[in-house]
Amino acid sequence: MQTVRTMLLLLRHEWLREWRQGQWLAGSLLYLAGGIFAAQLMLRPAGPLAWVAIYWLLMLFASVYVLSRTYLGLSNGLLMYYKVSTPGVTLWMIKVLTGTLSLWVLMALATILMGVWMGYPIQNTGIFILTQLLAGPLLATVLTLVSAMARGAANPAQLMPVLGFPLLVPCLLLVHRLSRMALDGLEWSVVWPYAVAMSALLVMILALGTLLFPFLWRD
């Protein structure tokens, strides 16, 4: 119970710290709004496949923008405080949860903006929501781990995309396939194998991060 209470307090602290700073939300909204508006002008009218592609491309780069701050944005003093007071794996899981919540907020806002400016071609909203719910923790896990790996490098901002995109490619392929199914309004029986594959990939990356993070945290 004490561990759970500590994790909840850390999650509340991280979430409040992110919202008090506010730069990530303002920058991400500006990025999403500008990208969607430009796409709407250039691709008028945008077909359903273009809608899905634009949505996930914008979410990919917005995710890199937001989650690169997970560890790269920590000051040395705050990082030292975390190292003294918090187990590394616990903090990493809290960072993943905070990143997941942030991405879910951005996905909801991007869906609303694109629905207003470019229409809403999704036939099965339930499948699309499931895709968003799975994509959030998947992207957050990969990019949080990569942010921790890149922090000690000489050029972390340049190293993060190099490390992150190879891991993100299989994630994006599964996300795109599920989104196509939502676009076509397919039955749920066709969707579950891909949802299970995304969940299995998430568990694998979480296990990898749990094994690697103590070494990263020690350095």
C-alpha positions in Angstrom: 0.0 0.0 0.0 2.9 2.4 0.8 4.3 1.8 -2.7 1.0 2.5 -4.3 0.5 5.7 -2.2 4.0 6.9 -3.2 3.3 6.3 -6.9 0.0 8.2 -6.7 1.7 11.1 -4.9 4.5 11.2 -7.6 1.9 11.0 -10.4 0.0 13.9 -8.9 3.2 15.9 -8.4 4.4 15.3 -12.0 1.0 16.1 -13.5 0.7 19.3 -11.5 4.2 20.3 -12.4 3.5 19.8 -16.1 0.3 21.8 -16.0 1.8 24.7 -14.0 4.6 25.1 -16.6 2.1 25.0 -19.4 4.6 25.4 -22.2 4.0 21.9 -23.5 0.3 22.3 -23.9 0.5 25.7 -25.5 3.3 24.6 -27.9 1.6 21.4 -28.8 -1.8 23.1 -29.4 0.0 25.7 -31.7 1.8 22.8 -33.5 -1.4 20.8 -34.0 -3.6 23.8 -35.0 -1.0 25.1 -37.4 -0.4 21.6 -39.0 -4.1 20.9 -39.3 -4.9 24.3 -40.8 -2.1 24.0 -43.3 -3.2 20.5 -44.3 -6.8 21.7 -44.7 -5.6 24.4 -47.1 -3.3 22.2 -49.1 -5.5 19.1 -49.3 -9.0 20.6 -49.7 -10.9 18.4 -49.8 -8.9 15.8 -47.8 -9.9 12.1 -48.4 -10.4 9.7 -45.6 -7.0 8.1 -46.0 -5.3 11.4 -46.0 -7.2 12.4 -42.9 -5.9 9.3 -41.0 -2.3 9.8 -42.3 -2.3 13.5 -41.3 -3.7 12.8 -37.9 -1.1 10.2 -36.9 1.8 12.1 -38.4 0.9 15.2 -36.4 0.4 13.1 -33.3 3.8 11.5 -33.9 5.7 14.7 -34.0 3.6 16.3 -31.2 4.5 13.2 -29.1 8.2 13.7 -29.8 7.9 17.4 -28.9 6.0 16.7 -25.6 7.8 13.6 -24.4 11.3 14.7 -25.2 11.0 16.9 -22.2 10.4 13.9 -19.9 14.1 13.7 -18.9 15.8 16.2 -21.2 13.8 19.0 -19.5 14.8 18.0 -15.9 17.2 20.3 -14.2 20.3 18.6 -12.5 19.0 19.6 -9.1 15.5 18.0 -9.6 17.1 14.9 -11.2 19.4 14.5 -8.2 16.4 14.9 -5.8 14.6 12.1 -7.7 17.6 9.9 -7.6 17.9 10.3 -3.8 14.2 10.0 -3.0 12.7 7.7 -5.7 13.5 4.3 -7.2 14.4 4.7 -10.9 11.8 2.2 -12.2 9.1 3.8 -10.1 9.9 7.3 -11.5 10.0 5.9 -15.1 6.5 4.3 -14.7 5.2 7.6 -13.3 6.7 9.4 -16.3 5.1 6.9 -18.7 1.7 7.5 -17.0 2.0 11.2 -17.1 3.1 11.1 -20.8 0.1 8.8 -21.6 -2.4 11.2 -20.0 -0.8 14.1 -21.9 -1.0 12.3 -25.2 -4.6 11.3 -24.6 -5.4 15.0 -24.1 -3.6 15.9 -27.3 -5.4 13.2 -29.2 -8.8 14.4 -28.1 -8.0 18.0 -29.0 -6.5 16.9 -32.4 -9.7 14.9 -33.2 -11.9 17.9 -32.4 -9.8 20.3 -34.4 -9.6 18.0 -37.4 -13.3 17.2 -37.1 -14.1 20.9 -37.3 -11.8 21.9 -40.1 -11.5 18.7 -42.2 -14.6 16.7 -41.4 -14.8 13.4 -39.5 -14.7 10.4 -41.8 -14.4 7.7 -39.1 -17.2 5.1 -39.5 -16.6 3.2 -36.2 -15.7 5.7 -33.5 -15.3 2.9 -30.9 -12.5 1.3 -32.8 -10.8 4.7 -33.2 -11.1 5.4 -29.5 -9.6 2.0 -28.7 -6.7 2.8 -31.1 -6.1 6.1 -29.3 -6.2 4.4 -25.9 -3.6 1.9 -27.0 -1.4 4.3 -28.9 -1.1 6.7 -26.0 0.8 4.4 -23.6 2.7 2.8 -26.5 4.1 6.1 -27.7 4.7 7.3 -24.2 6.6 4.2 -23.2 8.9 4.3 -26.2 9.6 8.0 -26.1 10.1 8.1 -22.3 12.6 5.3 -22.5 14.4 7.0 -25.4 14.4 10.3 -23.6 16.1 8.7 -20.6 18.7 7.0 -22.9 19.5 10.2 -24.7 19.8 12.5 -21.7 23.5 11.6 -21.0 24.6 12.0 -24.6 26.4 15.1 -26.0 23.6 16.0 -28.3 20.4 14.5 -26.8 17.9 16.5 -28.9 19.5 15.0 -32.1 20.0 11.5 -30.6 16.4 11.1 -29.5 14.8 10.9 -33.0 17.6 8.5 -34.1 16.9 6.1 -31.2 13.1 6.6 -31.2 11.9 6.3 -34.8 13.1 2.7 -35.3 11.1 1.6 -32.3 8.1 3.7 -33.4 7.8 2.2 -36.9 6.1 -1.1 -35.8 3.9 0.9 -33.4 2.8 3.2 -36.2 2.1 0.4 -38.6 -0.3 -1.2 -36.0 -1.9 2.1 -35.2 -2.4 2.9 -38.9 -4.0 -0.6 -39.5 -6.4 -0.2 -36.6 -7.3 3.3 -37.8 -8.0 2.0 -41.3 -10.4 -0.5 -39.7 -12.2 2.3 -37.8 -12.3 4.3 -41.1 -13.9 1.4 -43.0 -16.3 0.5 -40.1 -15.2 -3.1 -39.8 -16.5 -5.6 -37.3 -14.9 -5.9 -33.9 -13.9 -9.5 -34.5 -11.4 -8.3 -37.1 -10.0 -5.7 -34.8 -9.1 -7.8 -31.7 -6.0 -9.6 -33.1 -4.4 -6.2 -33.9 -5.4 -4.8 -30.5 -3.8 -7.8 -28.8 -0.7 -7.3 -30.9 -0.4 -3.7 -29.8 -0.9 -4.7 -26.2 1.8 -7.4 -26.5 4.2 -4.8 -28.0 3.4 -2.5 -25.1 4.2 -5.2 -22.6 7.4 -6.1 -24.3 8.6 -2.4 -24.3 7.6 -2.0 -20.7 9.6 -5.1 -19.8 12.6 -3.9 -21.8 12.4 -0.5 -20.0 12.1 -2.2 -16.6 15.3 -4.2 -17.3 17.3 -1.3 -18.8 16.2 1.6 -16.6 18.1 0.7 -13.4 21.4 0.9 -15.5 20.4 4.2 -17.0 19.3 5.6 -13.7 22.6 4.5 -12.1 24.6 6.4 -14.8 
